[in-house]
Amino acid sequence: MSSPSDNLSPLHSPSPSERRSEVVLSTDKLTKNFGRLCAVNRLDLEVRSGQVFGMLGPNGSGKTTTLGMLMGVTNPTSGSFRWFGEPASNLTRKKIGAVLEHPIFYPYLSGQKNLELNAMIKGTDPANIAKVLNIVELTERKDDKYKTYSLGMKQRLAIASALVSDPVILILDEPTNGLDPMGIAEIREIIKRIAADGKTIILASHLLDEVQKVCTHFAVLRKGSLVHTGPVDDVGKGEETVELVAYHDDLSHILHEFRGSLLVKAESGKYLVRMREGFHAVDLNKFLFEKGIVASHLITQKKSLEKQFLEILQEQNVEVRR
């Protein structure tokens, strides 16, 4: 007999280590045209098991169209994609839970009753409902009518409905769209919780901060084309910028003397020192100490995803003009 705590445990899925190298999604020159408009242009992507994969791009970049093709909502014009190494089929789609648009719930039914209907339609075990309600933190409001839910709660119920069938992959299209800062933070923590349970998550977003905080990997789309893909952890690697405060009459000249300095700029009472490759804040601090200067503030600025995103788009614009 199961204990009450068993009913509140997260859904079990194979851990990332159990399926570490499995490619769960691959696209091959996936293309979608709407008349003369090319919404998705020869897209090549690869998502592996256990990743939280963010599709990043401004509105109109092709994110939602791509997800629509992957879920069979719209047909590709050309190209192909494979789930778990196989062409898409009813069997592969049963392994995927998705929130592409606001799902239709009955306003006069409770969250619990709406999920029971959802489970019945999907032909899945309603015993999962207690688990998913706990994951999205709606257990205490499960008997309240849907019409009384806030926008954030409605979005969390939508995620719960996608999890009822215990999918291997969860797809979310703009999961925090329209939410206030508290609602965004709640959804972010839920995504982290689901990922920690071993599920693969693919989410589309135009919010850079959201992608940097929850995703392990990301791809940048621009006007339907892939312009960059890679691990989120790679953001900020390369050149470092050190923010420095120290008191010395000739500090600017001394900073220029440091052989690791690529660029020195004074800004709002601080100095920003862009370091040459291979040099770090500790090297600058040692150099200053040897000069008898003690820094009162010394911090390495990491490049944000926003800065890298803008650099990627700028590089793309330069290539297009060429």
FENNORDA-V457642 format. One record per helix or strand. SS is the DSSP state (H for helix, E for strand). FROM is the first residue (numbers start at 1). LEN is the number of residues. If there is no record, write none. Layout:
ss | from | len
SS | FROM | LEN
SS | FROM | LEN
//
This chain:
ss | from | len
H | 4 | 4
E | 23 | 12
E | 37 | 7
E | 46 | 3
E | 52 | 5
H | 63 | 8
E | 78 | 6
E | 86 | 2
H | 90 | 4
E | 96 | 4
E | 110 | 1
H | 111 | 12
H | 128 | 8
H | 139 | 3
E | 145 | 1
H | 146 | 3
H | 151 | 13
E | 169 | 5
H | 181 | 16
E | 200 | 6
H | 208 | 7
E | 217 | 6
E | 225 | 7
H | 232 | 3
E | 241 | 6
H | 251 | 7
E | 261 | 7
E | 270 | 6
H | 281 | 10
E | 295 | 7
H | 305 | 17
//
